[in-house]
Amino acid sequence: MADDDNFLDDIENVSEREEAIEQEGDIESNEISSEDELEQTQRNLLARKRIDDLLEQKRLRELLDDSDDW
């Protein structure tokens, strides 16, 4: 009968270990996801800055265009 009691304890221990492994996997996937989000945010900021620069160049070009004056 003692073996039966240990068997149940072993099953509980295995379940606890499996839950711990799943949680570690979730943490790793969250870290990867966070890194991906950070990289995407940085790319978006660079793209937005580039767009703003191009719009400013276009605006300045239009201001400096004197072809209508002649």
matplotlib code that plots the C-alpha trace (Angstrom):
import matplotlib.pyplot as plt

x = [0.0, 2.9, 3.7, 0.3, 0.7, 4.1, 2.6, 0.1, 2.8, 4.9, 2.0, 1.5, 5.3, 5.3, 2.3, 4.0, 7.2, 5.2, 3.4, 6.8, 8.2, 5.1, 5.5, 9.2, 8.2, 5.6, 8.1, 10.6, 7.9, 6.9, 10.5, 10.9, 7.6, 8.6, 11.9, 10.1, 7.7, 10.6, 12.4, 9.2, 8.6, 12.1, 11.6, 8.3, 10.0, 12.8, 10.2, 8.2, 11.3, 12.2, 8.7, 8.8, 12.1, 10.9, 7.8, 9.9, 12.2, 9.1, 7.7, 11.0, 11.4, 7.9, 8.8, 12.0, 10.5, 10.5, 9.4, 6.0, 7.8, 9.2]
y = [0.0, 2.4, 2.2, 3.4, 6.5, 7.3, 6.8, 9.6, 11.8, 11.2, 12.1, 15.4, 16.1, 15.4, 17.7, 20.5, 20.1, 20.2, 23.4, 24.9, 24.0, 25.5, 28.7, 29.0, 28.5, 31.2, 33.6, 32.9, 33.4, 36.7, 37.9, 37.1, 38.8, 41.9, 42.0, 41.7, 44.5, 46.7, 46.2, 46.9, 50.1, 51.2, 50.5, 52.4, 55.4, 55.4, 55.2, 58.0, 60.2, 59.5, 60.3, 63.6, 64.5, 63.8, 65.9, 68.7, 68.6, 68.6, 71.6, 73.5, 72.7, 74.1, 77.3, 77.8, 77.0, 80.3, 79.0, 80.8, 84.1, 84.2]
z = [0.0, 0.6, -3.1, -4.0, -1.8, -3.4, -6.8, -6.2, -4.8, -7.9, -10.2, -8.3, -8.6, -12.3, -12.8, -10.8, -12.9, -16.1, -15.0, -14.2, -17.6, -19.3, -17.3, -18.3, -21.9, -21.6, -20.1, -22.9, -25.6, -23.9, -23.9, -27.6, -28.3, -26.3, -28.2, -31.5, -30.4, -29.4, -32.8, -34.7, -32.6, -33.4, -37.2, -37.1, -35.4, -38.0, -40.8, -39.3, -39.0, -42.7, -43.8, -41.8, -43.4, -46.9, -46.3, -45.0, -48.0, -50.3, -48.5, -48.7, -52.3, -53.0, -51.1, -53.0, -56.4, -58.2, -61.6, -61.3, -60.7, -64.2]

ax = plt.figure().add_subplot(projection="3d")
ax.plot(x, y, z, "-o")
ax.set_aspect("equal")
plt.show()
